[in-house]
Amino acid sequence: MGFFTKRKQDRDTGIQITERPAFPFYIKAPMVIIGLYLFFYILFLLQDIIVPFAFAGLIAILLNPVYNKLQKWKVNKIIAIILTILLAVIIVVSILLFLSAQIAQFSEMLPQLKAKSLALWHQLQHWLSVTFGITTQKQTDMVNEAMNGSKAYVGRTLNTVFGMISVVVLIPIYVFLFLFYKPLILNFIYELFDEDNSEQVAEILQETKTAIQSYIVGLMIETTIIAVLNSIALLLLGVKYAILIGVIGAILNLIPYIGGIIAIALPVMMSLITKEGFTTPLLIIGAYGLIQFIDNNIIVPKVVSSKVSVNALISIVVVLLGGTLWGVSGMFLSIPFVAVLKIIFDRIEELKPWGKLLGDKMPAKPPPQVVNVEETDDEPADKKENE
């Protein structure tokens, strides 16, 4: 008999029953916190393995329809997988070649940009010193500290997902193996659960696949539209390297809520360096603000149209947590991960409240005990107090 168990005899049958008493809150809470800490610490330690694996899983789900189509055409299984991966590689390489050509043109102007940037930086230092009393040395130390932090942040990302070995070798191999062993993986998931739950497991798997495919394809279409809108706006405003900056802004927009803010800074900085006055920067902010409004209210609801919607509060929190855990890679992976969790939570009775918390659907009839009296009753609050 364990330390935390006790046995008692049933009065009717005389059978000995083993009871496990519930732990008090002051014991359960630290255990949960320690468990979560160990879980996320292990994720952090194994990021070099888990992050490429996670990206490969998303890519495999995205490429699965192409692979299935080739299989219906009676193409050999291995050849179908190779052709599917080759198609994805061609698309990625084409995008990289386009960006490389734009960056090559941008590099020709680097000396001029550097000189103008230094002049603007000295003007800003003087203004901060006069207006706020911040010494030049203090400003330099603050900038150096921020740069060192950003280098470590970006460096951690480059060393995990976007490192040469991961992109060129690990991810394609993982994708190949995911598609090749797909029946084995699905069969394993089914056998983990009882036959009575097979329909529920099938529903979760189907919705997960559909949600991830819808999410990623929608993001790709959204990114293309935003890149076109950004480039047109910057070309009309006469900003140099408008296409390159517009595409980079669209890619940054993939990072929910945070990326869009960073994307505005790039063309504003370019206009400050290459043009005189503040008219163009203000017009860029207005144009990008309009594009963000169109993106959030038209493009995302109509184009992305993921079957699983995560509310803005949870999205921002998980994106920041993902960035802290795995850098930029964690930001990209956080929303699909939470979407999968919501699908699972919505299918398990005990976890449905957590699924509702992650979603963006407001309750039709919230309990009156947890909302403002004025929101649940038309009677004035002072009248209810008098009663």
C-alpha positions as CSV (number, residue, x, y, z in Angstrom):
1,M,0.0,0.0,0.0
2,G,1.4,3.4,-1.0
3,F,2.1,6.2,1.3
4,F,-0.7,8.4,-0.1
5,T,-3.4,5.6,-0.2
6,K,-5.7,4.1,2.4
7,R,-7.9,1.0,2.3
8,K,-11.4,0.6,3.7
9,Q,-14.0,-2.1,3.7
10,D,-17.3,-1.7,1.8
11,R,-20.2,-2.2,4.2
12,D,-22.4,-4.0,1.8
13,T,-20.0,-6.3,-0.1
14,G,-17.1,-6.5,2.4
15,I,-14.6,-5.8,-0.4
16,Q,-11.5,-3.9,0.4
17,I,-11.5,-0.6,-1.5
18,T,-8.3,1.4,-2.1
19,E,-8.8,5.2,-1.9
20,R,-6.4,7.9,-3.1
21,P,-7.1,11.1,-1.1
22,A,-7.1,14.3,-3.1
23,F,-4.0,16.4,-2.6
24,P,-4.6,19.9,-1.0
25,F,-4.1,23.0,-3.2
26,Y,-0.8,24.0,-1.5
27,I,0.7,20.7,-2.7
28,K,-1.0,20.5,-6.2
29,A,-0.1,24.1,-7.2
30,P,3.7,23.8,-6.7
31,M,3.6,20.4,-8.4
32,V,1.9,21.8,-11.5
33,I,4.3,24.8,-11.6
34,I,7.3,22.6,-11.3
35,G,5.9,20.3,-14.0
36,L,5.3,23.2,-16.4
37,Y,8.8,24.6,-15.7
38,L,10.4,21.3,-16.5
39,F,8.3,20.8,-19.6
40,F,9.2,24.2,-21.1
41,Y,12.8,23.9,-20.0
42,I,13.1,20.6,-21.9
43,L,11.5,22.2,-24.9
44,F,14.1,25.0,-24.7
45,L,17.0,22.5,-24.4
46,L,15.8,20.4,-27.3
47,Q,15.0,23.3,-29.6
48,D,17.6,22.2,-32.2
49,I,15.7,19.0,-32.6
50,I,12.1,20.0,-32.0
51,V,11.9,23.2,-34.1
52,P,13.0,21.6,-37.4
53,F,10.8,18.6,-36.6
54,A,7.8,20.9,-36.0
55,F,8.3,22.9,-39.2
56,A,8.6,19.7,-41.1
57,G,5.3,18.5,-39.7
58,L,3.5,21.6,-40.8
59,I,5.1,21.5,-44.2
60,A,4.2,17.8,-44.6
61,I,0.6,18.6,-43.7
62,L,0.6,21.4,-46.2
63,L,2.1,19.2,-49.0
64,N,-0.2,16.2,-48.2
65,P,-2.9,17.2,-50.8
66,V,-0.2,17.3,-53.6
67,Y,1.1,13.9,-52.5
68,N,-2.4,12.4,-52.4
69,K,-3.1,13.8,-55.9
70,L,0.0,12.1,-57.2
71,Q,-0.9,8.9,-55.5
72,K,-4.4,9.0,-57.2
73,W,-2.5,9.2,-60.5
74,K,-0.8,5.9,-59.7
75,V,2.6,7.5,-59.2
76,N,5.1,5.4,-57.2
77,K,5.0,6.3,-53.5
78,I,8.6,7.3,-53.2
79,I,8.6,9.2,-56.5
80,A,5.4,11.0,-55.5
81,I,7.0,12.2,-52.3
82,I,10.2,13.3,-54.1
83,L,8.2,15.2,-56.7
84,T,6.1,16.9,-53.9
85,I,9.2,18.0,-52.0
86,L,10.9,19.1,-55.3
87,L,7.9,21.3,-56.1
88,A,8.1,23.0,-52.7
89,V,11.9,23.5,-53.1
90,I,11.5,25.1,-56.5
91,I,8.9,27.6,-55.1
92,V,11.2,28.5,-52.1
93,V,14.3,28.8,-54.3
94,S,12.4,31.1,-56.7
95,I,11.4,33.4,-53.9
96,L,14.9,33.5,-52.5
97,L,16.4,34.3,-55.9
98,F,13.9,37.1,-56.3
99,L,14.9,38.5,-52.9
100,S,18.6,38.1,-53.6
101,A,18.3,40.1,-56.8
102,Q,16.6,42.9,-54.9
103,I,19.1,42.8,-52.1
104,A,22.0,43.0,-54.6
105,Q,20.6,46.3,-55.9
106,F,20.1,47.5,-52.3
107,S,23.7,46.8,-51.4
108,E,24.9,49.4,-54.0
109,M,23.4,52.2,-51.9
110,L,24.8,51.0,-48.6
111,P,27.6,53.7,-48.3
112,Q,25.1,56.5,-48.9
113,L,22.6,55.0,-46.5
114,K,25.3,54.6,-43.8
115,A,26.4,58.2,-44.1
116,K,22.9,59.5,-43.9
117,S,22.0,57.2,-41.0
118,L,25.0,58.5,-39.0
119,A,24.0,62.1,-39.7
120,L,20.4,61.4,-38.5
121,W,21.7,59.5,-35.5
122,H,23.8,62.5,-34.4
123,Q,20.8,64.8,-34.8
124,L,18.7,62.5,-32.7
125,Q,21.4,62.2,-30.0
126,H,21.6,66.0,-29.8
127,W,17.8,66.3,-29.5
128,L,17.6,63.7,-26.8
129,S,20.4,65.3,-24.9
130,V,18.8,68.8,-25.0
131,T,15.2,67.7,-24.5
132,F,15.5,64.9,-21.9
133,G,19.0,65.4,-20.6
134,I,20.2,61.9,-21.7
135,T,23.9,62.0,-22.2
136,T,25.5,60.8,-25.5
137,Q,27.4,58.1,-23.6
138,K,24.2,56.8,-22.0
139,Q,22.4,56.7,-25.4
140,T,25.3,54.8,-26.9
141,D,25.3,52.3,-24.0
142,M,21.5,51.8,-24.4
143,V,21.8,51.2,-28.2
144,N,24.7,48.7,-27.7
145,E,22.8,46.8,-25.1
146,A,19.7,46.6,-27.4
147,M,21.9,45.5,-30.3
148,N,23.6,42.8,-28.3
149,G,20.2,41.4,-27.1
150,S,18.8,41.4,-30.6
151,K,22.0,39.6,-32.0
152,A,21.6,36.9,-29.4
153,Y,17.9,36.6,-30.1
154,V,18.4,36.4,-33.9
155,G,21.4,34.2,-33.5
156,R,19.4,31.7,-31.5
157,T,16.9,31.5,-34.3
158,L,19.5,31.2,-37.0
159,N,21.2,28.4,-35.1
160,T,18.0,26.4,-34.9
161,V,15.5,26.6,-37.7
162,F,17.1,28.8,-40.3
163,G,20.6,27.3,-40.0
164,M,21.9,25.8,-43.2
165,I,21.9,22.2,-42.0
166,S,18.3,22.4,-40.8
167,V,16.9,24.0,-43.9
168,V,18.8,22.1,-46.5
169,V,19.1,18.7,-44.9
170,L,16.9,18.0,-41.8
171,I,13.6,19.6,-42.8
172,P,13.4,17.9,-46.3
173,I,14.4,14.6,-44.7
174,Y,11.8,15.0,-42.0
175,V,9.1,15.9,-44.6
176,F,10.0,12.8,-46.7
177,L,9.7,10.5,-43.6
178,F,6.5,12.1,-42.4
179,L,4.8,11.5,-45.8
180,F,6.4,8.0,-46.2
181,Y,5.3,6.8,-42.7
182,K,2.0,8.6,-42.6
183,P,-0.1,5.4,-42.4
184,L,2.1,4.1,-39.6
185,I,1.9,7.4,-37.6
186,L,-1.9,7.6,-38.0
187,N,-2.4,3.9,-37.0
188,F,-0.3,4.5,-33.9
189,I,-2.5,7.4,-32.9
190,Y,-5.7,5.4,-33.4
191,E,-4.3,2.4,-31.4
192,L,-3.5,4.7,-28.4
193,F,-7.2,5.1,-27.7
194,D,-10.1,2.7,-27.2
195,E,-12.2,1.7,-30.1
196,D,-15.1,3.5,-28.6
197,N,-13.2,6.8,-29.2
198,S,-12.1,6.0,-32.7
199,E,-14.7,8.4,-34.3
200,Q,-13.7,11.2,-31.9
201,V,-10.0,10.6,-32.7
202,A,-10.7,10.6,-36.5
203,E,-12.6,13.9,-36.1
204,I,-9.8,15.5,-34.2
205,L,-7.2,14.4,-36.8
206,Q,-9.3,15.5,-39.7
207,E,-10.0,18.9,-38.2
208,T,-6.4,19.4,-37.2
209,K,-5.2,18.7,-40.7
210,T,-7.9,20.9,-42.3
211,A,-7.2,23.8,-39.8
212,I,-3.4,23.7,-40.4
213,Q,-3.8,23.5,-44.1
214,S,-6.3,26.3,-44.2
215,Y,-4.1,28.4,-41.9
216,I,-0.9,28.0,-43.8
217,V,-2.4,28.3,-47.3
218,G,-4.4,31.4,-46.1
219,L,-1.2,32.9,-44.7
220,M,0.6,32.4,-48.1
221,I,-2.2,34.1,-50.0
222,E,-2.4,36.9,-47.4
223,T,1.4,37.4,-47.6
224,T,1.2,37.7,-51.4
225,I,-1.6,40.3,-51.2
226,I,0.1,42.3,-48.5
227,A,3.4,42.3,-50.4
228,V,1.6,43.6,-53.5
229,L,-0.2,46.3,-51.6
230,N,2.9,47.4,-49.7
231,S,5.0,47.6,-52.9
232,I,2.3,49.6,-54.7
233,A,2.0,52.1,-51.8
234,L,5.8,52.5,-51.5
235,L,6.2,52.9,-55.3
236,L,3.5,55.6,-55.4
237,L,5.3,57.4,-52.6
238,G,8.6,57.2,-54.3
239,V,10.4,55.1,-51.7
240,K,13.5,53.4,-53.0
241,Y,13.6,49.6,-53.1
242,A,9.9,49.6,-52.6
243,I,9.4,46.0,-53.8
244,L,12.1,44.6,-51.5
245,I,10.8,46.5,-48.5
246,G,7.2,45.6,-49.4
247,V,8.0,41.9,-49.5
248,I,10.0,42.0,-46.3
249,G,7.1,43.8,-44.6
250,A,4.7,41.2,-45.8
251,I,6.9,38.4,-44.4
252,L,7.2,40.2,-41.1
253,N,3.4,40.5,-41.1
254,L,3.3,36.7,-40.6
255,I,4.2,37.3,-37.0
256,P,0.8,38.2,-35.5
257,Y,0.3,41.7,-34.2
258,I,4.0,42.3,-33.6
259,G,5.4,41.8,-37.1
260,G,3.1,44.5,-38.6
261,I,4.5,47.1,-36.3
262,I,8.1,46.2,-37.2
263,A,7.2,46.2,-40.9
264,I,6.2,49.9,-40.7
265,A,9.6,50.9,-39.3
266,L,11.5,49.7,-42.4
267,P,10.0,52.0,-45.0
268,V,9.9,54.9,-42.6
269,M,13.6,54.6,-41.9
270,M,14.4,54.3,-45.6
271,S,12.3,57.4,-46.4
272,L,14.0,59.4,-43.5
273,I,17.4,58.4,-44.9
274,T,16.8,59.0,-48.6
275,K,14.3,61.9,-48.5
276,E,14.1,65.3,-46.8
277,G,11.4,66.3,-44.4
278,F,8.7,64.2,-42.7
279,T,5.9,64.2,-45.3
280,T,6.8,60.9,-46.8
281,P,7.3,59.0,-43.5
282,L,3.9,60.3,-42.3
283,L,2.3,59.2,-45.6
284,I,3.9,55.8,-45.3
285,I,2.5,55.4,-41.8
286,G,-1.0,56.3,-43.1
287,A,-0.7,53.9,-46.1
288,Y,0.5,51.0,-43.9
289,G,-2.2,51.8,-41.4
290,L,-4.8,51.5,-44.1
291,I,-3.3,48.3,-45.4
292,Q,-3.3,46.8,-41.9
293,F,-7.0,47.8,-41.5
294,I,-7.8,46.1,-44.8
295,D,-5.7,43.0,-43.7
296,N,-7.4,42.7,-40.3
297,N,-11.0,43.3,-41.4
298,I,-11.1,41.9,-45.0
299,I,-8.2,39.8,-46.0
300,V,-7.8,37.7,-42.8
301,P,-11.5,36.9,-42.3
302,K,-12.1,36.2,-46.0
303,V,-8.8,34.6,-47.1
304,V,-7.2,33.0,-44.1
305,S,-10.5,31.7,-42.9
306,S,-9.1,29.1,-40.5
307,K,-11.7,26.9,-38.9
308,V,-10.1,27.5,-35.6
309,S,-10.0,31.2,-34.5
310,V,-7.8,32.1,-31.5
311,N,-8.6,35.4,-29.7
312,A,-6.3,38.3,-29.9
313,L,-5.3,38.2,-26.2
314,I,-4.2,34.5,-26.3
315,S,-2.5,35.2,-29.7
316,I,-0.3,38.0,-28.4
317,V,0.6,36.0,-25.2
318,V,1.5,32.8,-27.1
319,V,3.5,34.7,-29.7
320,L,5.6,36.4,-27.0
321,L,6.0,33.1,-25.2
322,G,7.0,31.4,-28.4
323,G,9.5,34.1,-29.1
324,T,11.0,33.8,-25.7
325,L,11.3,30.1,-26.0
326,W,12.5,29.6,-29.6
327,G,13.0,33.0,-31.0
328,V,11.4,34.0,-34.3
329,S,10.7,30.3,-35.0
330,G,8.6,30.1,-31.9
331,M,6.5,33.1,-33.0
332,F,5.6,31.3,-36.3
333,L,4.9,28.0,-34.6
334,S,2.9,29.4,-31.7
335,I,-0.5,30.0,-33.4
336,P,-0.7,26.6,-35.2
337,F,0.2,24.9,-32.0
338,V,-2.5,26.7,-30.0
339,A,-5.0,26.0,-32.9
340,V,-4.3,22.3,-32.5
341,L,-4.7,22.5,-28.7
342,K,-8.1,24.2,-29.2
343,I,-9.3,21.4,-31.5
344,I,-8.3,18.8,-28.9
345,F,-9.8,20.8,-26.0
346,D,-13.1,21.3,-27.8
347,R,-13.5,17.5,-28.2
348,I,-12.8,16.6,-24.5
349,E,-15.6,17.3,-22.1
350,E,-13.3,18.2,-19.1
351,L,-11.2,20.6,-21.3
352,K,-14.0,22.4,-23.1
353,P,-13.7,25.5,-20.9
354,W,-10.0,25.8,-21.9
355,G,-11.1,25.5,-25.6
356,K,-13.6,28.3,-25.1
357,L,-10.9,30.5,-23.4
358,L,-8.6,30.1,-26.4
359,G,-11.4,30.9,-28.9
360,D,-12.8,34.2,-29.9
361,K,-16.5,33.4,-29.6
362,M,-18.2,35.3,-26.8
363,P,-20.7,33.5,-24.6
364,A,-24.3,34.2,-25.5
365,K,-25.5,34.2,-21.9
366,P,-22.6,34.8,-19.5
367,P,-23.3,34.0,-15.8
368,P,-24.7,37.2,-14.1
369,Q,-22.4,36.5,-11.1
370,V,-19.3,37.3,-13.2
371,V,-20.4,40.3,-15.2
372,N,-21.4,43.8,-14.4
373,V,-25.0,44.1,-13.2
374,E,-25.6,46.8,-15.8
375,E,-24.7,44.4,-18.6
376,T,-27.2,41.7,-17.4
377,D,-30.1,43.7,-16.2
378,D,-31.8,46.8,-17.6
379,E,-32.6,48.0,-14.1
380,P,-30.4,50.8,-12.6
381,A,-27.8,49.6,-10.2
382,D,-28.9,52.0,-7.4
383,K,-32.5,50.7,-7.6
384,K,-31.2,47.1,-7.2
385,E,-29.2,48.2,-4.2
386,N,-32.3,49.8,-2.6
387,E,-34.2,46.6,-3.0
